[in-house]
């Protein structure tokens, strides 16, 4: 058993309360169990309890064994002086506050619901490689419970992504256009090259790129030069021309020492269509073709309009070269890649902006874009779909990925609406 099971039964008061008493015999009446504390300090705050003839307001701390109080050094931490009841599975030692006063203890071992504990151990005991620990028990869970949990995980995932956008927005002086550039640049790395592309965006401020937006040659020179790809051999006439242009622009704008090196980019096990150099060419095409980034993405009416935004035609050279000086057939930005950019960048960007202006309708509008995109297919979503979860659009995919990574993989079953439903049954 883990402490989270005791947290669950205390929060929901899901235990035998017959003749409820402290370890030293005081009768206990739980008037209010308190609310979970997500920060440092006791587990439950603002609880109301009657111990004997006295009513107490304060905190409740939960441990598997009472001796964990000492193991965690709570006896010397003033934050725990507000604890009025110590709820434990086994009361093996008495515990005190910093002033030496003893804290009443409630031992729960004989009061836990046996069937819920069996279900909990069954969920927690699944092998680490099991993606969905509750799969054998899912037929016992109502469809409405699953739907509500997926709605919750979708919101959690989008809120987390929007939080990262908001943090970036603050770092960039609350400039939404610059925020969009940095977010898009990192997203064009598609995991394997997200980190170097994020660093490239810092090395190429949007204010500088805007000065050369109308000239695709100078724009390409800046991007590929700062990325370190104009120092490689062999170079053809076109890339040598870009190299010369970059040397001029680097000196003009004092960009010395800020460029990345070619070896910092990842090519291993990538198809040519996913080479970072190809993504850079697509990014250059987008910067050249779109006068604004943020306004265009914010005002796009639907998923189709957003797809059109990303359909920036590649210049002729980049249609036939996978790297400067290296011929190869290059396809345009694929539809699946566009959908990932909308899902992972555009929607969080719009949610972050809607939150910043306090407009919940725009949050709903941003999330509705996910309903218009096809589902993402991978081994995780396939496993959940096979278990009977709905998977018809990108919103479903995002919800399932959040469910897996936030609840199933770390075995946080008692925090999941589906797992909690099984424990109640």
Buried (B, 14 or more C-beta within 10 A) or exposed (E): EEBBBBBBBBBBEBBEEEEBBBBEEBEBEBEEBBEEBEEEBBBBBBBBBBBBEEEBEBBBBBBBBBBBBBEEEBBEBEBBBBBBBBBBBBBEEBBBBEEEEEBBBBBBEEBBBEEBBEBBEBBBEBEEEBBBBBBEBBEEBEEEBBBEBBEBBBBBBBBEBBBEBBEBBEEBEEBBBBBBBBBBBBBBBBEBBBBBBBBBBEBBBBEBBBEBBEEBBBBBBBBBBBBBBBBBEEBBEBBBBBBEBBEEBBEEBEBEEBBBEBEBBBBEEBEBBBBBBBBBBBBBBBBBBBEEBBEBBBEBEEBEEBBEBBEBEBBEBBEEBBBBBBEEEBEBBEEEBBBBBBBBBBBBBBBBBBBBEEEEEBBEBBBEBBEBBEBBEEEBBEBBBEBEBBBEBBBBBBBBBBBBEBBBBEBEBBBBBBBBBBBEE
